[in-house]
Amino acid sequence: MTPRVLRRSSAGRRPAATALVAIALAAGLSACDSGGGGSGKAKAPVTPPPPAVRAAPPRSFLEKLIPPPGGILPAARVPGQIRRLVAALPVDRKVAQLLLVGFDGRDASAPFLSTLRGIDVGGVVVEQRNYNGAAALGSLTGAIRSATAGRSHEAPLILAPQEGGQFSAFPDLPPQTAAGDLSGVLAAAADAARAARTLKRLGFNGVLAPDADVGASSGTDPLGPRAYSDDPRQVSAYVAAVVAAYRSARMLSAPLHFPGIGAATGSTDDGPAEVGLDMRALGRRDLVPFRAAVQAGVPAIVVGHAGYAPDSFVVPGSLSHAIETNLLRFELGFRGVAITDDLEAGAIVAGNAIPTAAVQAVRAGADMVRISGPADWPTAYRALLAAVRTKQIPVARLNDAVTRIITVKRELGLRTR
Protein backbone atom coordinates (compact mmCIF):
# COMPACT_ATOMS: atom_id res chain seq x y z
CA MET A 1 0.00 0.00 0.00
CA THR A 2 1.38 3.41 -0.92
CA PRO A 3 2.59 5.32 2.16
CA ARG A 4 1.26 8.83 2.62
CA VAL A 5 3.62 11.42 1.21
CA LEU A 6 5.76 12.73 4.04
CA ARG A 7 8.23 15.58 4.27
CA ARG A 8 11.66 14.38 3.30
CA SER A 9 14.53 15.11 5.65
CA SER A 10 17.11 17.59 4.44
CA ALA A 11 19.92 15.50 5.88
CA GLY A 12 22.74 14.97 3.43
CA ARG A 13 24.04 11.66 2.20
CA ARG A 14 27.41 10.31 3.22
CA PRO A 15 29.69 8.57 0.72
CA ALA A 16 29.20 4.83 0.33
CA ALA A 17 31.44 2.68 2.48
CA THR A 18 33.91 0.25 0.98
CA ALA A 19 31.85 -2.70 2.20
CA LEU A 20 28.87 -1.42 0.28
CA VAL A 21 30.90 -1.12 -2.87
CA ALA A 22 31.71 -4.78 -2.41
CA ILE A 23 28.03 -5.61 -2.01
CA ALA A 24 27.11 -3.99 -5.29
CA LEU A 25 30.08 -5.48 -7.12
CA ALA A 26 29.32 -8.93 -5.75
CA ALA A 27 25.82 -8.58 -7.10
CA GLY A 28 27.24 -7.67 -10.51
CA LEU A 29 25.61 -4.27 -10.42
CA SER A 30 28.32 -1.67 -10.74
CA ALA A 31 27.76 -1.31 -14.48
CA CYS A 32 24.53 0.56 -13.77
CA ASP A 33 25.75 2.80 -11.00
CA SER A 34 25.88 5.84 -13.21
CA GLY A 35 22.13 5.52 -13.82
CA GLY A 36 19.85 8.10 -12.29
CA GLY A 37 16.27 8.00 -11.13
CA GLY A 38 12.89 7.48 -12.74
CA SER A 39 13.84 8.55 -16.27
CA GLY A 40 17.43 7.30 -16.30
CA LYS A 41 18.71 4.70 -18.75
CA ALA A 42 21.29 2.04 -18.01
CA LYS A 43 24.56 2.54 -19.87
CA ALA A 44 25.35 -1.16 -20.00
CA PRO A 45 23.26 -4.30 -19.67
CA VAL A 46 23.36 -5.93 -16.26
CA THR A 47 21.88 -9.30 -17.17
CA PRO A 48 20.88 -11.02 -20.40
CA PRO A 49 17.22 -10.59 -21.36
CA PRO A 50 15.03 -12.92 -19.33
CA PRO A 51 13.07 -15.64 -21.05
CA ALA A 52 9.48 -14.79 -21.86
CA VAL A 53 7.03 -15.72 -19.17
CA ARG A 54 4.74 -18.57 -20.10
CA ALA A 55 1.10 -17.74 -19.73
CA ALA A 56 -0.53 -19.56 -16.83
CA PRO A 57 -2.36 -22.69 -18.00
CA PRO A 58 -6.14 -22.42 -18.27
CA ARG A 59 -7.92 -23.27 -15.04
CA SER A 60 -11.19 -25.06 -14.65
CA PHE A 61 -14.09 -23.44 -12.84
CA LEU A 62 -13.54 -25.83 -9.92
CA GLU A 63 -9.86 -24.95 -9.65
CA LYS A 64 -10.73 -21.26 -9.50
CA LEU A 65 -12.97 -22.00 -6.54
CA ILE A 66 -10.75 -24.54 -4.80
CA PRO A 67 -7.02 -24.18 -5.52
CA PRO A 68 -4.87 -27.31 -5.42
CA PRO A 69 -3.51 -28.23 -1.98
CA GLY A 70 -0.11 -27.05 -0.82
CA GLY A 71 3.06 -29.05 -1.18
CA ILE A 72 5.06 -26.40 -3.04
CA LEU A 73 7.75 -26.40 -0.37
CA PRO A 74 9.69 -29.70 -0.72
CA ALA A 75 9.89 -31.49 2.61
CA ALA A 76 13.49 -32.51 1.90
CA ARG A 77 14.54 -28.84 1.97
CA VAL A 78 12.93 -28.09 5.33
CA PRO A 79 15.00 -28.85 8.46
CA GLY A 80 13.45 -31.59 10.54
CA GLN A 81 13.29 -29.33 13.59
CA ILE A 82 11.10 -26.83 11.74
CA ARG A 83 8.86 -29.58 10.35
CA ARG A 84 8.33 -30.90 13.87
CA LEU A 85 7.70 -27.42 15.27
CA VAL A 86 5.04 -26.67 12.65
CA ALA A 87 3.41 -30.06 13.15
CA ALA A 88 3.21 -29.47 16.91
CA LEU A 89 1.73 -25.96 16.74
CA PRO A 90 -2.00 -25.80 17.54
CA VAL A 91 -4.14 -24.74 14.59
CA ASP A 92 -5.11 -21.42 16.17
CA ARG A 93 -1.44 -20.46 16.56
CA LYS A 94 -0.63 -21.54 13.01
CA VAL A 95 -3.41 -19.34 11.68
CA ALA A 96 -2.22 -16.39 13.78
CA GLN A 97 1.20 -16.68 12.14
CA LEU A 98 -0.43 -15.71 8.83
CA LEU A 99 -1.23 -12.23 10.15
CA LEU A 100 0.92 -9.14 9.57
CA VAL A 101 -0.95 -6.45 11.46
CA GLY A 102 -1.08 -2.74 12.18
CA PHE A 103 -2.15 -1.00 15.36
CA ASP A 104 -2.87 2.34 17.02
CA GLY A 105 -0.65 3.87 19.69
CA ARG A 106 2.86 5.27 20.02
CA ASP A 107 4.19 3.82 23.26
CA ALA A 108 4.03 0.96 25.71
CA SER A 109 0.54 2.01 26.83
CA ALA A 110 -0.97 1.06 23.45
CA PRO A 111 -4.01 -1.23 24.04
CA PHE A 112 -2.76 -3.36 21.16
CA LEU A 113 -0.02 -4.76 23.38
CA SER A 114 -2.57 -6.42 25.65
CA THR A 115 -4.24 -7.96 22.61
CA LEU A 116 -0.86 -9.13 21.38
CA ARG A 117 -0.26 -11.13 24.54
CA GLY A 118 -3.27 -13.28 23.73
CA ILE A 119 -2.67 -14.00 20.04
CA ASP A 120 0.51 -15.22 18.39
CA VAL A 121 0.54 -12.99 15.29
CA GLY A 122 3.23 -13.60 12.72
CA GLY A 123 4.28 -9.99 12.40
CA VAL A 124 3.63 -6.34 13.24
CA VAL A 125 4.02 -3.31 10.97
CA VAL A 126 4.99 -0.09 12.74
CA GLU A 127 3.71 2.79 10.64
CA GLN A 128 3.76 6.59 10.52
CA ARG A 129 0.82 6.83 12.93
CA ASN A 130 2.90 4.95 15.52
CA TYR A 131 5.94 7.22 15.20
CA ASN A 132 6.87 9.71 17.90
CA GLY A 133 10.61 10.00 17.35
CA ALA A 134 13.46 7.51 17.36
CA ALA A 135 13.73 7.12 21.14
CA ALA A 136 10.03 6.36 21.53
CA LEU A 137 10.24 4.00 18.56
CA GLY A 138 12.86 1.87 20.29
CA SER A 139 10.72 1.69 23.43
CA LEU A 140 7.69 0.70 21.36
CA THR A 141 9.42 -2.18 19.59
CA GLY A 142 10.80 -3.29 22.95
CA ALA A 143 7.26 -3.37 24.34
CA ILE A 144 6.16 -5.49 21.36
CA ARG A 145 8.97 -7.97 22.04
CA SER A 146 8.10 -8.09 25.74
CA ALA A 147 4.43 -8.73 24.99
CA THR A 148 5.37 -11.71 22.83
CA ALA A 149 8.11 -13.16 25.01
CA GLY A 150 6.08 -16.02 26.49
CA ARG A 151 6.32 -19.67 25.55
CA SER A 152 2.98 -19.42 23.77
CA HIS A 153 4.46 -17.05 21.19
CA GLU A 154 6.84 -17.23 18.27
CA ALA A 155 8.84 -13.99 18.08
CA PRO A 156 7.05 -11.71 15.58
CA LEU A 157 8.47 -9.99 12.57
CA ILE A 158 8.62 -6.26 13.37
CA LEU A 159 8.64 -4.44 10.04
CA ALA A 160 8.82 -0.84 8.83
CA PRO A 161 7.45 0.56 5.54
CA GLN A 162 10.71 2.40 4.91
CA GLU A 163 11.37 2.75 1.16
CA GLY A 164 13.15 6.09 1.33
CA GLY A 165 12.51 9.82 1.59
CA GLN A 166 8.85 10.82 1.46
CA PHE A 167 7.89 7.18 0.98
CA SER A 168 9.03 6.19 4.46
CA ALA A 169 7.02 5.87 7.65
CA PHE A 170 9.86 7.52 9.61
CA PRO A 171 11.02 10.43 7.43
CA ASP A 172 13.94 11.52 9.61
CA LEU A 173 15.48 8.04 9.62
CA PRO A 174 17.41 6.43 6.75
CA PRO A 175 17.06 5.84 3.88
CA GLN A 176 16.52 9.56 3.46
CA THR A 177 16.37 9.70 -0.33
CA ALA A 178 13.44 8.56 -2.47
CA ALA A 179 14.32 5.78 -4.91
CA GLY A 180 13.88 7.95 -8.00
CA ASP A 181 16.17 10.66 -6.60
CA LEU A 182 19.18 8.43 -5.90
CA SER A 183 22.41 9.12 -7.77
CA GLY A 184 23.17 5.46 -8.45
CA VAL A 185 23.26 1.88 -7.24
CA LEU A 186 26.09 2.41 -4.77
CA ALA A 187 24.16 5.25 -3.15
CA ALA A 188 21.14 2.95 -2.85
CA ALA A 189 23.26 0.25 -1.22
CA ALA A 190 24.79 2.76 1.19
CA ASP A 191 21.37 4.14 2.15
CA ALA A 192 20.00 0.63 2.68
CA ALA A 193 22.95 -0.35 4.86
CA ARG A 194 22.48 2.75 7.02
CA ALA A 195 18.77 2.01 7.28
CA ALA A 196 19.45 -1.60 8.25
CA ARG A 197 21.84 -0.58 11.02
CA THR A 198 19.54 2.14 12.34
CA LEU A 199 16.34 0.12 12.26
CA LYS A 200 17.95 -2.97 13.74
CA ARG A 201 19.27 -0.87 16.61
CA LEU A 202 15.70 0.37 17.16
CA GLY A 203 14.33 -3.16 17.38
CA PHE A 204 13.18 -3.89 13.83
CA ASN A 205 14.02 -7.07 11.96
CA GLY A 206 12.90 -6.06 8.49
CA VAL A 207 11.41 -3.58 6.03
CA LEU A 208 8.61 -3.57 3.49
CA ALA A 209 11.01 -2.36 0.80
CA PRO A 210 12.46 -1.80 -1.76
CA ASP A 211 9.94 -0.86 -4.42
CA ALA A 212 10.75 -3.19 -7.31
CA ASP A 213 8.25 -1.68 -9.75
CA VAL A 214 9.43 -0.42 -13.13
CA GLY A 215 8.33 3.18 -13.58
CA ALA A 216 6.15 4.29 -16.46
CA SER A 217 8.02 5.96 -19.32
CA SER A 218 4.86 7.66 -20.61
CA GLY A 219 1.18 8.03 -19.82
CA THR A 220 -0.27 7.29 -16.40
CA ASP A 221 2.43 6.95 -13.75
CA PRO A 222 1.13 5.68 -10.39
CA LEU A 223 4.63 5.66 -8.88
CA GLY A 224 6.55 8.84 -9.71
CA PRO A 225 9.84 9.09 -7.74
CA ARG A 226 8.88 5.98 -5.79
CA ALA A 227 10.37 3.93 -8.68
CA TYR A 228 14.12 3.68 -9.23
CA SER A 229 13.87 3.91 -13.00
CA ASP A 230 11.74 3.14 -16.05
CA ASP A 231 14.41 0.70 -17.24
CA PRO A 232 13.87 -2.88 -16.00
CA ARG A 233 17.57 -3.73 -15.87
CA GLN A 234 18.42 -0.63 -13.95
CA VAL A 235 15.64 -1.30 -11.44
CA SER A 236 17.02 -4.84 -11.10
CA ALA A 237 20.45 -3.48 -10.24
CA TYR A 238 19.05 -1.22 -7.53
CA VAL A 239 16.81 -3.92 -6.07
CA ALA A 240 19.57 -6.54 -5.94
CA ALA A 241 21.93 -4.09 -4.22
CA VAL A 242 19.35 -3.12 -1.60
CA VAL A 243 18.41 -6.75 -0.93
CA ALA A 244 22.11 -7.58 -0.50
CA ALA A 245 22.59 -4.69 1.95
CA TYR A 246 19.73 -5.86 4.15
CA ARG A 247 20.84 -9.49 3.95
CA SER A 248 24.32 -8.56 5.10
CA ALA A 249 22.73 -7.00 8.22
CA ARG A 250 20.52 -10.07 8.76
CA MET A 251 17.41 -8.01 8.11
CA LEU A 252 14.37 -9.03 6.08
CA SER A 253 13.55 -7.08 2.95
CA ALA A 254 10.33 -7.53 0.98
CA PRO A 255 10.26 -5.94 -2.50
CA LEU A 256 6.93 -4.52 -3.66
CA HIS A 257 4.49 -4.97 -5.62
CA PHE A 258 4.73 -8.31 -7.42
CA PRO A 259 4.34 -8.81 -10.36
CA GLY A 260 4.65 -5.06 -10.93
CA ILE A 261 2.30 -2.06 -10.88
CA GLY A 262 4.37 0.46 -12.84
CA ALA A 263 2.06 0.10 -15.86
CA ALA A 264 -1.14 0.10 -13.79
CA THR A 265 -4.08 2.28 -14.80
CA GLY A 266 -4.04 3.95 -11.39
CA SER A 267 -3.16 3.57 -7.73
CA THR A 268 -4.48 0.42 -6.07
CA ASP A 269 -4.72 2.44 -2.86
CA ASP A 270 -7.63 4.32 -4.40
CA GLY A 271 -9.48 1.52 -6.17
CA PRO A 272 -9.26 -1.30 -8.72
CA ALA A 273 -6.51 -0.94 -11.31
CA GLU A 274 -5.19 -3.18 -14.05
CA VAL A 275 -1.87 -3.78 -15.74
CA GLY A 276 -2.90 -4.23 -19.35
CA LEU A 277 0.14 -6.23 -20.50
CA ASP A 278 0.11 -9.79 -21.74
CA MET A 279 2.33 -12.22 -19.89
CA ARG A 280 5.13 -12.01 -22.45
CA ALA A 281 5.32 -8.23 -22.11
CA LEU A 282 5.08 -8.49 -18.33
CA GLY A 283 8.02 -10.90 -18.35
CA ARG A 284 10.18 -8.57 -20.44
CA ARG A 285 9.43 -5.56 -18.26
CA ASP A 286 7.89 -5.82 -14.81
CA LEU A 287 9.10 -9.25 -13.75
CA VAL A 288 12.78 -8.52 -14.43
CA PRO A 289 13.50 -6.86 -11.03
CA PHE A 290 11.61 -9.56 -9.14
CA ARG A 291 13.70 -12.24 -10.86
CA ALA A 292 16.78 -10.34 -9.74
CA ALA A 293 15.47 -10.20 -6.18
CA VAL A 294 14.81 -13.95 -6.15
CA GLN A 295 18.29 -14.62 -7.52
CA ALA A 296 19.71 -12.38 -4.76
CA GLY A 297 18.06 -14.59 -2.14
CA VAL A 298 15.33 -12.20 -1.01
CA PRO A 299 13.39 -13.75 1.92
CA ALA A 300 9.99 -12.16 1.23
CA ILE A 301 8.01 -10.50 -1.56
CA VAL A 302 4.94 -8.26 -1.31
CA VAL A 303 2.21 -9.12 -3.83
CA GLY A 304 0.27 -6.15 -5.20
CA HIS A 305 -3.42 -5.64 -5.86
CA ALA A 306 -3.56 -4.84 -9.60
CA GLY A 307 -5.41 -7.10 -12.03
CA TYR A 308 -3.49 -9.08 -14.67
CA ALA A 309 -4.11 -11.03 -17.87
CA PRO A 310 -4.49 -14.57 -16.42
CA ASP A 311 -7.57 -13.40 -14.48
CA SER A 312 -8.98 -11.16 -17.22
CA PHE A 313 -7.65 -8.16 -15.27
CA VAL A 314 -10.45 -8.36 -12.68
CA VAL A 315 -8.93 -10.37 -9.78
CA PRO A 316 -6.34 -8.52 -7.66
CA GLY A 317 -2.95 -10.20 -7.91
CA SER A 318 -2.86 -10.65 -4.14
CA LEU A 319 -5.99 -12.84 -4.38
CA SER A 320 -5.01 -14.71 -7.55
CA HIS A 321 -3.79 -18.30 -7.66
CA ALA A 322 -2.42 -17.63 -11.15
CA ILE A 323 -0.21 -14.83 -9.79
CA GLU A 324 0.73 -16.00 -6.29
CA THR A 325 1.25 -19.68 -7.08
CA ASN A 326 1.63 -20.29 -10.82
CA LEU A 327 3.74 -17.21 -11.51
CA LEU A 328 5.56 -16.48 -8.24
CA ARG A 329 6.21 -20.05 -7.13
CA PHE A 330 6.31 -22.15 -10.29
CA GLU A 331 7.59 -19.62 -12.83
CA LEU A 332 10.02 -17.60 -10.69
CA GLY A 333 10.86 -20.41 -8.27
CA PHE A 334 10.41 -18.21 -5.20
CA ARG A 335 10.43 -20.18 -1.93
CA GLY A 336 10.31 -17.36 0.59
CA VAL A 337 7.36 -15.67 2.28
CA ALA A 338 4.66 -14.17 0.03
CA ILE A 339 2.98 -11.20 1.77
CA THR A 340 -0.10 -9.43 0.47
CA ASP A 341 -0.06 -5.69 0.16
CA ASP A 342 -2.36 -4.06 2.71
CA LEU A 343 -5.85 -5.56 2.41
CA GLU A 344 -7.26 -2.19 3.52
CA ALA A 345 -6.45 -0.81 0.03
CA GLY A 346 -9.19 0.51 -2.23
CA ALA A 347 -8.56 -2.19 -4.83
CA ILE A 348 -9.57 -4.81 -2.25
CA VAL A 349 -12.34 -3.18 -0.24
CA ALA A 350 -14.12 -1.99 -3.40
CA GLY A 351 -15.28 -5.55 -4.00
CA ASN A 352 -14.40 -7.64 -0.96
CA ALA A 353 -14.89 -7.77 2.77
CA ILE A 354 -11.44 -7.86 4.37
CA PRO A 355 -11.97 -11.24 6.14
CA THR A 356 -13.14 -12.78 2.85
CA ALA A 357 -10.14 -11.31 1.03
CA ALA A 358 -7.78 -12.72 3.66
CA VAL A 359 -9.15 -16.23 3.14
CA GLN A 360 -8.99 -15.90 -0.65
CA ALA A 361 -5.40 -14.63 -0.47
CA VAL A 362 -4.19 -17.59 1.58
CA ARG A 363 -6.05 -20.04 -0.66
CA ALA A 364 -4.37 -18.40 -3.64
CA GLY A 365 -0.87 -18.83 -2.18
CA ALA A 366 -0.17 -15.93 0.18
CA ASP A 367 1.74 -16.86 3.33
CA MET A 368 0.97 -13.66 5.25
CA VAL A 369 -1.87 -11.16 4.90
CA ARG A 370 -1.10 -7.57 5.78
CA ILE A 371 -4.02 -5.79 7.49
CA SER A 372 -3.26 -2.33 8.82
CA GLY A 373 -6.64 -1.66 10.42
CA PRO A 374 -6.65 -2.53 14.14
CA ALA A 375 -10.37 -3.34 14.04
CA ASP A 376 -10.15 -5.58 10.97
CA TRP A 377 -7.41 -8.09 11.61
CA PRO A 378 -9.10 -9.86 14.57
CA THR A 379 -12.13 -10.48 12.33
CA ALA A 380 -9.86 -11.73 9.55
CA TYR A 381 -8.16 -14.06 12.04
CA ARG A 382 -11.49 -15.64 12.95
CA ALA A 383 -12.40 -16.01 9.26
CA LEU A 384 -9.06 -17.71 8.50
CA LEU A 385 -9.44 -20.05 11.46
CA ALA A 386 -12.95 -21.01 10.33
CA ALA A 387 -11.70 -21.56 6.77
CA VAL A 388 -9.04 -23.99 8.01
CA ARG A 389 -11.48 -25.86 10.21
CA THR A 390 -13.97 -26.23 7.34
CA LYS A 391 -11.16 -27.21 4.93
CA GLN A 392 -11.66 -24.20 2.66
CA ILE A 393 -7.95 -23.68 3.32
CA PRO A 394 -6.26 -27.10 3.07
CA VAL A 395 -4.04 -28.10 5.98
CA ALA A 396 -1.15 -28.59 3.54
CA ARG A 397 -1.53 -24.97 2.37
CA LEU A 398 -1.54 -23.73 5.98
CA ASN A 399 1.51 -25.81 6.88
CA ASP A 400 3.42 -24.59 3.81
CA ALA A 401 2.78 -20.98 4.78
CA VAL A 402 3.74 -21.42 8.43
CA THR A 403 6.84 -23.41 7.46
CA ARG A 404 8.06 -20.56 5.28
CA ILE A 405 7.36 -18.00 8.00
CA ILE A 406 9.17 -19.98 10.70
CA THR A 407 12.08 -20.73 8.35
CA VAL A 408 12.58 -17.02 7.62
CA LYS A 409 12.32 -16.17 11.32
CA ARG A 410 15.02 -18.73 12.10
CA GLU A 411 17.23 -17.25 9.39
CA LEU A 412 16.80 -13.83 11.00
CA GLY A 413 17.78 -15.23 14.39
CA LEU A 414 14.34 -14.78 15.94
CA ARG A 415 13.23 -16.96 18.81
CA THR A 416 11.03 -19.88 17.79
CA ARG A 417 9.79 -22.67 20.00
PyMOL commands that set and color helices and strands:
alter all, ss='L'
color gray80, all
select helices_A, chain A and resi 18-26+30-32+61-65+75-77+80-88+91-97+112-118+128-130+134-147+165-167+179-181+185-201+224-226+232-248+279-284+287-295+309-311+317-319+321-331+346-349+354-364+377-389+395-411
alter helices_A, ss='H'
color red, helices_A
select strands_A, chain A and resi 99-101+123-125+157-160+206-207+252-253+300-303+337-340+369-371
alter strands_A, ss='S'
color yellow, strands_A
deselect
rebuild
show_as cartoon
